[in-house]
Amino acid sequence: MLKITTEGKYFVDEYGRQRIFNGINTVDKGNNDDGRYKRSYTMDFDEALIKKLADNGFNIIRLGMTWDAVEPEPRQYDEAFLDKVEKVADLCEKYGLYFYLDMHQDLFFGANNTAGDGAPQWACITDGAEFKPVKFVWAEGYFWGKATQTAFDNFWNNTPINGVGLQDYFCDMWKHVAERFKDHPALFGFDFFNEPFPGKDGGKVFRKLIGGVAKAVLTDKRAPIPFLAKQLFSGNVIRCLEPFADYSLFRKATSGGDKLIEKFDKERYSPFINKMAAGIREVTDNGIIMMENCYYSNLGIPYSVPAVTVNGEREKKFCFAPHAYDLMVDTPEYKYASNTRVGGIFDEHRRSQERLDCPLLVGEWGGQSEGTDWLFHIDYLLEKFDNYQWSNTYWCYHKSFFDDPINTRLNRTSPIAVCGRIEKYSWDRENKIFTLEYNQDKDYEVPTELFLHAEPKEVECTGEYEIEGNKMYVAAPAGKNKIVIKY
C-alpha cells in the first residue's frame, strides 16, 4: 500500500495520483458491564467483514476506539486491546483498505444509563456533578448536563490529576498509540477527538439556539405560526422544523452561537490540536493530522480553527474532517430531511476547506431510517461530495448493514487513484452511467484505477484499459482524458 500525503486540496499517493476515499465508520464504543462505570471492548471487526467492505467498494475505514479502552488507569495502557486494533489494521492492509484512528467520545464519558462513551472514569473531573440517565434525547448531556459540561471544561483547561494535566495524559496516550501504528502500511491518519464540545459555553450556545428559533418564529414570515401550531397540536413536533429547510432562516436561528464557537475554536480547540500534532510528530512523520469541527458546527455554525501548526510552522500533512447531519437524521421522519438545509451546512464546510487550503474528508454523514423514502437525501449528498471531489466515511457500520437499503447507494462505481488531477466525475444513477474527466500532466508509471460495482456493458475511454475483478485500470497519454462506463 502506498503512503498517502496531501498537495493543496488533494490527497495524493507516492506516484502523485489524486486519491478519492470512500469509507465507513467502524467504532467500538464499549459495552456496560455489571459495574456502574466498567465497560468492555471487543473491537470485533473480523476478516469476513473487512473483505466484504472491500468487495463493496470501501477503501478506508474510520477505526474508532475510546480513551477508556486504551488507558483505563493513568499511564496503564491496555496492550491487549491495542493488539485487537492492530489485527483490524492488518486485515485492512490485506484487503487494500486504509484506516485512520479515531479517539471517539460522546458526552465525554460513558456511565451506565447514559448515552455517552469516551474518557475513563479517572479523567472525569466534574466538581461533584453526576452524569444523569437519558430522559429525552441522547445528546441532552451536551445541552444541560452539568457533569458533561464541567468534564469538558476541565479537559480544555488541562486540569491536573496527580500533578499531570488531563490533556498531557491524553497527548501521551496518543503518542503511545502512534508508536504502535506509525509504520503500519495501511495507516492513513490520526483523528484525535470526536466532535469536540465547548463545555459550559456549549450550554450557553444551546440556549442561544433555542432563543434564535423562538425569535425567528415570532418575527419571520417564513416560519408561519399557524403551520407550527397545527403540527404541535397534532403531535408532529419534528415537522415544525420544515420552515427551517430555508437555509438562510436556519442560519438566522443558529447564528446566536457564532461568537462563542469562534472563541472555542481559536482559544481551546486550536491549541489542543496543535499540541496533539506536535506530540504525534515527535513519534512519526507518517499519517495525516485530521481536524474535526465542534459539535455545533455540525449545524453550519462557521468553523474558525486556523491551519494546524507544529512548532510554529504549518503542518505539511493535515486535512479537514468535518461532520454534518440533517436535523431529521435517525428518526422515522428522515424522509423529510432537507437537502437545502444540510447542503448549506456542507457548503459552509467547503468555505472552511478553501480557507485552510487542504483536502477534505467527511468524517461522519448519513444516517439510517425505515423504508427507502429517505434515500433521495443520500443521493443528494453523494452528488455534492462528488462535485467537491471529497472523500468520506459514512456513519456507520452495524450488524445488518449489508442488508440495509443504503447499500444501493454506497456501492457504486467511483475513482480510486487518478493520474494527474480530476476535472469532474459523476454517477448518473437513473441512466446508470459513470463519467470521469481528468487532466493527466505526464506519463505515469502506474495506471488510473477505478472501483466497479458491477460488470460494465460498455466502456469508452482514451488510452487502454483492463478489468480485473471489481477494479478497472486505465493507461492513458498525457493530456485531457475521459472515461465513460455504462451499465
C-alpha positions in Angstrom: 0.0 0.0 0.0 1.3 3.5 -0.9 1.7 6.2 1.6 -0.9 9.0 1.3 0.0 12.6 1.7 -1.5 16.0 0.7 -1.0 18.5 -2.0 -3.1 21.6 -1.8 -6.8 20.4 -1.6 -6.0 16.9 -2.8 -4.9 13.6 -1.3 -2.1 12.1 -3.3 -0.1 8.9 -3.3 3.6 8.3 -3.9 3.2 8.5 -7.6 1.4 11.8 -7.5 -2.1 10.4 -8.4 -5.1 12.1 -6.9 -6.8 9.7 -4.4 -10.5 9.5 -3.5 -11.5 7.6 -0.4 -15.0 6.1 0.1 -15.3 4.6 3.5 -17.3 3.9 6.6 -17.1 4.2 10.4 -16.4 1.1 12.4 -16.4 2.1 16.1 -16.1 0.1 19.3 -17.7 2.3 22.0 -17.7 -0.5 24.5 -20.5 -2.2 26.5 -21.5 -1.5 30.0 -20.8 -4.4 32.3 -22.2 -5.0 35.8 -20.4 -2.2 37.5 -21.6 1.4 37.0 -18.5 2.5 35.2 -17.0 -0.7 33.9 -17.0 -1.2 30.1 -15.7 -4.0 28.0 -14.3 -3.7 24.5 -14.1 -6.3 21.8 -13.0 -4.5 18.6 -15.0 -7.2 16.9 -14.4 -6.4 13.2 -13.4 -9.7 11.6 -11.8 -10.8 8.3 -15.2 -11.6 6.7 -16.4 -8.0 7.4 -13.2 -6.3 6.1 -13.3 -8.4 2.9 -16.9 -7.6 2.4 -16.3 -3.9 2.8 -13.5 -4.1 0.2 -15.8 -6.1 -2.2 -18.4 -3.3 -1.8 -16.0 -0.5 -2.8 -15.0 0.8 0.5 -11.3 1.7 0.6 -10.9 3.3 4.0 -12.4 2.9 7.5 -12.6 5.3 10.4 -11.4 2.9 13.1 -12.9 4.2 16.3 -11.9 3.4 19.9 -12.0 5.3 23.2 -9.6 6.7 25.7 -11.1 4.5 28.3 -10.3 1.4 26.3 -6.7 2.5 25.7 -5.8 3.9 29.1 -8.2 2.5 31.8 -5.9 3.7 34.5 -3.4 6.6 34.4 -0.3 5.6 32.5 -1.6 2.0 32.2 -2.1 1.2 28.6 -4.2 -1.8 27.6 -1.9 -3.6 25.2 -4.3 -6.5 24.7 -6.9 -4.1 23.4 -4.4 -2.4 21.1 -3.5 -5.9 19.8 -7.1 -6.2 18.7 -6.9 -2.8 17.0 -3.8 -3.9 15.2 -5.5 -7.1 14.0 -8.1 -5.0 12.3 -5.4 -2.8 10.8 -3.6 -5.8 9.5 -6.9 -7.0 7.8 -7.3 -3.6 6.3 -3.8 -4.0 4.7 -4.6 -7.5 3.5 -7.7 -6.3 1.6 -6.5 -2.9 0.5 -8.3 -0.6 2.8 -6.6 2.3 4.6 -7.6 3.2 8.2 -7.5 6.3 10.3 -7.6 6.1 14.1 -10.5 7.9 15.8 -10.4 8.5 19.5 -14.2 8.6 19.9 -16.3 10.2 22.5 -19.9 11.2 23.0 -20.9 13.3 26.1 -17.2 12.8 27.3 -17.9 9.7 29.4 -20.0 6.5 29.4 -21.6 5.7 32.8 -24.4 3.2 33.0 -27.8 4.5 31.8 -26.2 7.3 29.8 -25.7 7.6 26.0 -22.0 8.5 26.4 -18.6 7.0 25.8 -15.1 8.1 25.7 -12.9 9.1 28.7 -12.0 6.7 31.6 -13.7 7.5 34.9 -10.4 8.7 36.4 -10.2 11.5 33.8 -13.7 12.9 34.6 -13.4 15.9 36.8 -17.0 17.0 37.3 -16.6 19.1 40.5 -19.2 17.0 42.2 -21.8 16.9 39.4 -23.2 13.5 38.4 -23.8 12.1 35.0 -27.6 11.7 34.5 -29.6 9.0 32.7 -31.1 10.0 29.4 -34.7 11.3 29.6 -35.4 12.7 26.1 -32.6 12.6 23.6 -29.1 11.0 23.7 -27.4 14.4 23.4 -29.1 16.2 26.3 -25.9 16.0 28.4 -24.4 18.5 26.0 -27.4 20.8 26.4 -27.9 20.9 30.1 -25.8 18.2 31.7 -23.6 19.8 34.4 -21.3 16.8 34.7 -20.7 16.6 30.9 -20.1 20.3 30.5 -17.8 20.5 33.6 -15.8 17.5 32.5 -15.1 19.1 29.1 -14.1 22.4 30.7 -11.6 20.6 32.9 -10.2 18.8 29.9 -9.8 22.0 27.9 -8.3 23.7 31.0 -5.8 20.9 31.3 -6.8 20.4 34.9 -4.2 18.3 36.7 -4.6 14.8 38.2 -1.7 13.7 40.3 0.3 16.7 39.1 -0.3 15.9 35.4 -2.8 17.8 33.2 -5.6 15.9 31.5 -4.5 17.0 28.1 -1.0 15.9 28.9 -2.3 12.4 29.7 -4.3 12.4 26.5 -1.3 13.5 24.4 0.9 10.9 25.9 -1.7 8.2 25.3 -1.9 9.3 21.6 1.9 9.1 21.4 1.8 5.6 22.7 -0.8 4.6 20.1 1.2 6.4 17.4 4.3 4.4 18.4 2.3 1.2 17.8 0.9 2.1 14.4 3.4 4.6 13.0 4.9 2.2 10.4 1.7 0.3 9.5 1.4 0.2 5.7 -2.4 0.9 5.8 -2.2 3.9 8.2 -4.0 7.0 6.8 -4.1 9.4 9.7 -5.0 10.4 13.3 -8.4 11.8 14.3 -7.7 13.0 17.8 -11.0 13.8 19.4 -14.6 13.1 18.0 -16.8 16.2 17.8 -15.1 18.4 20.4 -17.6 20.2 22.7 -17.1 23.6 24.3 -18.2 22.7 27.9 -20.4 25.2 29.8 -20.2 27.6 26.8 -21.8 24.8 24.8 -24.8 25.0 27.2 -24.9 28.8 26.5 -24.9 28.1 22.8 -27.9 25.7 23.2 -29.9 28.4 25.0 -29.0 30.9 22.2 -30.2 28.4 19.6 -33.5 28.0 21.4 -33.8 31.7 21.6 -32.9 32.1 18.0 -35.6 29.7 16.9 -38.2 31.4 19.0 -37.2 34.8 17.6 -37.4 33.5 14.0 -40.9 32.1 14.7 -42.1 35.3 16.1 -40.5 37.7 13.7 -40.0 35.9 10.3 -42.9 35.2 8.0 -41.0 32.1 6.6 -41.9 30.4 9.9 -45.7 30.7 9.9 -47.1 30.3 13.4 -50.4 28.7 12.3 -48.5 25.9 10.5 -46.3 25.3 13.5 -49.2 25.4 15.9 -51.0 22.8 13.8 -48.1 20.5 13.8 -47.6 20.8 17.6 -51.3 20.1 18.3 -51.3 17.1 16.0 -48.2 15.7 17.6 -45.9 16.2 14.5 -43.2 18.0 16.5 -40.4 17.1 14.1 -42.3 18.7 11.2 -42.1 22.0 12.9 -38.6 22.1 11.5 -39.9 22.2 7.9 -39.8 26.0 7.6 -36.1 25.9 8.5 -35.3 24.0 5.3 -34.7 27.5 4.1 -31.0 27.7 4.9 -31.0 31.5 5.4 -33.7 31.1 8.0 -31.9 28.2 9.6 -28.7 30.3 9.9 -30.7 33.2 11.3 -31.8 30.9 14.1 -28.4 29.4 14.8 -26.2 32.5 14.3 -26.5 33.5 18.0 -23.9 30.8 18.8 -21.3 32.0 16.3 -19.2 34.1 18.6 -19.0 31.5 21.4 -18.0 28.8 18.9 -15.4 31.1 17.3 -13.9 31.7 20.8 -13.8 27.9 21.4 -12.3 27.2 18.0 -9.5 29.7 18.4 -8.8 29.6 22.2 -9.4 26.0 23.1 -9.5 23.6 20.1 -6.7 25.1 18.0 -4.1 25.0 20.8 -5.3 21.5 21.6 -4.9 20.1 18.1 -1.5 21.8 17.7 -0.4 20.2 20.9 -1.6 16.7 19.7 0.0 17.2 16.3 3.3 18.1 17.9 3.1 15.0 20.1 2.5 12.8 17.1 5.3 14.4 15.1 7.7 13.6 17.9 6.9 9.9 17.2 6.4 9.8 13.4 6.1 11.9 10.2 3.6 9.3 8.9 -0.1 9.8 9.0 -2.4 12.8 8.2 -3.5 15.0 11.0 -7.3 15.3 10.9 -9.0 18.5 12.0 -12.6 18.0 13.3 -15.2 20.6 13.8 -17.0 21.5 17.0 -20.3 19.6 17.7 -22.3 22.8 16.9 -20.5 23.3 13.6 -22.5 20.2 12.5 -25.3 22.8 12.3 -23.4 25.1 10.0 -22.0 27.5 12.6 -18.8 28.7 10.9 -15.5 26.9 11.7 -12.8 29.2 12.8 -9.8 27.0 13.6 -6.5 28.1 11.9 -4.4 25.6 10.0 -2.5 23.1 12.1 1.0 24.2 13.2 3.8 22.2 14.8 6.5 24.3 16.5 5.1 27.4 14.9 5.2 26.1 11.3 2.3 24.9 9.2 1.9 21.2 9.3 2.6 19.6 6.0 0.1 16.7 6.2 -3.3 17.7 7.5 -6.9 17.6 6.3 -10.3 18.9 7.4 -12.6 16.1 8.5 -16.0 17.7 9.3 -19.3 16.1 10.2 -22.8 17.2 9.4 -26.3 15.7 9.6 -29.8 16.9 8.8 -32.0 17.6 11.8 -34.2 14.6 10.8 -31.4 12.1 11.0 -32.1 8.7 12.5 -35.8 9.4 13.0 -38.9 8.0 11.3 -39.2 11.4 9.7 -35.9 11.2 7.9 -37.9 11.2 4.7 -38.5 14.9 5.4 -34.7 15.6 5.5 -33.9 18.8 3.8 -31.3 18.8 1.0 -31.1 22.6 1.1 -30.5 22.7 4.9 -27.8 20.1 5.0 -26.4 21.3 1.7 -25.9 24.8 3.3 -24.0 23.2 6.2 -21.7 21.3 3.8 -21.2 24.5 1.7 -20.0 26.2 4.9 -17.5 23.3 5.3 -16.4 24.0 1.8 -15.7 27.6 2.7 -13.5 26.3 5.6 -11.7 24.0 3.2 -11.0 26.9 0.9 -9.7 29.0 3.8 -7.5 26.2 5.1 -6.3 25.1 1.6 -6.3 21.4 2.5 -8.1 18.2 1.5 -11.4 17.4 3.0 -12.7 14.0 4.1 -16.2 14.0 5.6 -15.7 12.1 8.8 -19.4 11.4 9.5 -22.5 11.8 7.5 -25.7 10.0 6.6 -27.9 8.0 9.0 -30.5 5.3 8.8 -34.2 5.1 8.8 -37.0 2.7 7.9 -38.1 2.2 4.3 -36.5 3.9 1.3 -38.2 7.3 1.1 -35.1 8.9 2.6 -32.6 7.7 0.0 -33.1 10.8 -2.1 -31.2 12.6 0.6 -28.2 10.2 0.4 -28.2 10.6 -3.4 -28.0 14.4 -3.0 -25.2 14.2 -0.5 -23.1 11.8 -2.6 -23.5 14.0 -5.6 -22.4 17.0 -3.6 -19.3 15.1 -2.4 -18.5 14.1 -6.0 -18.9 17.7 -7.2 -16.4 18.9 -4.5 -14.1 15.8 -5.0 -14.4 15.0 -1.3 -13.6 11.7 0.4 -15.9 10.4 3.1 -16.6 7.8 5.8 -20.3 7.0 6.2 -21.8 6.7 9.7 -21.8 3.8 10.4 -21.4 0.1 10.1 -23.9 -2.1 12.1 -24.6 -5.8 12.1 -27.3 -5.7 9.5 -25.6 -3.1 7.4 -25.2 -5.1 4.2 -29.0 -5.7 4.2 -29.8 -2.0 4.6 -31.2 -0.1 1.6 -28.3 2.4 2.0 -26.0 -0.1 0.1 -28.0 0.5 -3.1 -26.4 4.0 -2.9 -23.0 3.5 -1.3 -22.0 0.6 -3.6 -21.3 2.4 -6.8 -18.6 3.0 -9.4 -16.0 5.6 -8.2 -12.4 6.7 -8.8 -9.7 5.4 -6.5 -6.5 6.8 -7.9 -6.3 9.2 -10.9 -3.2 10.1 -12.8 -3.0 13.9 -12.7 -5.9 15.9 -11.5 -9.7 15.2 -11.7 -11.7 17.8 -13.5 -15.0 16.2 -12.6 -16.7 12.9 -12.1 -20.3 11.8 -11.7 -22.6 8.8 -11.3 -25.8 9.1 -13.2 -27.9 6.7 -11.2 -31.0 7.0 -13.4 -29.2 6.2 -16.6 -26.5 4.0 -15.0 -23.6 5.9 -16.5 -20.3 6.8 -14.7 -18.2 9.6 -16.2 -14.7 10.7 -15.2 -12.8 13.6 -16.8 -9.2 14.3 -15.8 -6.1 16.2 -16.9 -3.1 13.9 -16.9 0.0 16.1 -16.7 2.6 13.5 -17.7 3.2 9.8 -18.4 2.8 7.8 -15.2 4.4 4.5 -14.2 1.0 3.3 -12.8 -2.5 3.5 -14.3 -5.6 5.3 -13.2 -7.6 3.0 -11.0 -11.4 2.8 -10.5 -13.8 0.6 -8.5 -16.6 -1.0 -10.5 -19.7 -2.0 -8.6 -20.9 -4.3 -11.5 -19.7 -5.6 -14.8 -19.9 -2.8 -17.4 -21.9 -3.2 -20.6 -19.8 -0.6 -22.4 -16.6 1.4 -21.8 -15.4 4.4 -23.7 -12.0 5.9 -22.8 -8.8 7.4 -24.1 -5.9 5.0 -23.8 -6.1 1.4 -22.9 -7.9 -0.3 -20.1 -8.3 -3.7 -18.5 -10.7 -5.0 -15.8 -9.6 -7.4 -13.0 -12.4 -8.4 -10.7 -14.0 -5.2 -9.4 -11.1 -2.9 -10.4 -10.6 -1.1 -13.7 -7.1 0.1 -14.8 -6.6 2.7 -17.4 -3.3 3.6 -19.1 -3.8 6.9 -20.9 -1.5 9.5 -22.5 -0.7 12.9 -21.0 -3.4 15.5 -21.7 -7.2 15.6 -21.2 -8.7 12.2 -20.7 -12.3 10.9 -20.3 -13.7 7.6 -19.1 -17.4 6.7 -19.6 -18.7 3.4 -18.2 -22.3 2.3 -19.0 -24.2 -0.4 -17.1 
